[in-house]
Amino acid sequence: MIPVRAAIIGLGRMGGPMADHVVRAGHDVRVFDLSPDAIAARVAAGATAAASPAEAAEGASVVGVVVFDDAQAVEVVAGAEGVLRTLYPGAVVAIHTTVTLDTIRALAEAAEQAGVQVLDAGISGGEEGAGAGTLLTMVGGDAAPLDTARPVLDAFSKEVLHAGPLGAGMALKLARNAAGYSMMAVVHESMALAVRAGVDLDQLRHTITETGVLRQAMSPFDLGGPDPLPEGESGLRLAMEHLVRLGDKDLAHSLDLAARLGVDMPVTETTRRTFPSVCRLDP
């Protein structure tokens, strides 16, 4: 491996450990964060401190942006002290922050004027994955800048997925997040229902774990995708109609119990209403 000069902007719960892994991989890493303590921790691990994003990016071939939101990403890339002020043509900026596709495209257009290429490079695996260097990184953009950035991405990733053109990596991350947060919400509702009904939460956890709930949640992948069933699929349609009737009955009973116990379950209510579309039938 040939060491590269990299910059990591944003050294919070994700960016800090990511920077440490890039240092351990043997790269020359410069870092910036608004928190002096966060910078000091990275310097102790072998990185070099910078006074601004622009200073951190000077001479870098790869910049990783791990800030909180769209506004911060725009500021550290294209702002008055942003990395585009100092990056040389051919450098790559990897946006790890979860942002909108509009922000990705706007940053890519700004970078193009400086001869710099942008990758959307969403990361998943949480703080545990960042600490262990086992994040899954979902990349959108051209193959050439990905090749440039890969030595840095590999340093903190168990897998780097090239999802497609610019925006595809972030779209993949947003779709993943929609599933993750929605499942968290509905599990919370089930916990609230169980507690109000006098059921021990350890038993609920055991039951969910041991009865294939996650496998059931993933079953739409086996049902042929999100599009409605085509004509001529009579056998599959009958099976899906049965599943809709079963789901409607079971969810109705859950919601009836919730109403009797005074438990609010809006995610479950929405699931009951939209479940026919899950089974590829018109809702």
Secondary structure, 3 states (H helix, E strand, C coil): CCCCEEEEECCCCCHHHHHHHHHHCCCEEEEECCCHHHHHHHHHCCCEECCCHHHHHCCCCEEEECCCCHHHHHHHHHCCCCHHHCCCCCCEEEECCCCCHHHHHHHHHHHHCCCCEEEEEEEECHHHHHHHCCEEEEEECCHHHHHHHHHHHHHHEEEEEEEECCCHHHHHHHHHHHHHHHHHHHHHHHHHHHHHCCCCHHHHHHHHHHCCHHHHHCHHHHHCCCCCCCCCCHHHHHHHHHHHHHHHHHHHHHHHHHHHHCCCCHHHHHHHHHHHHHCCCCC
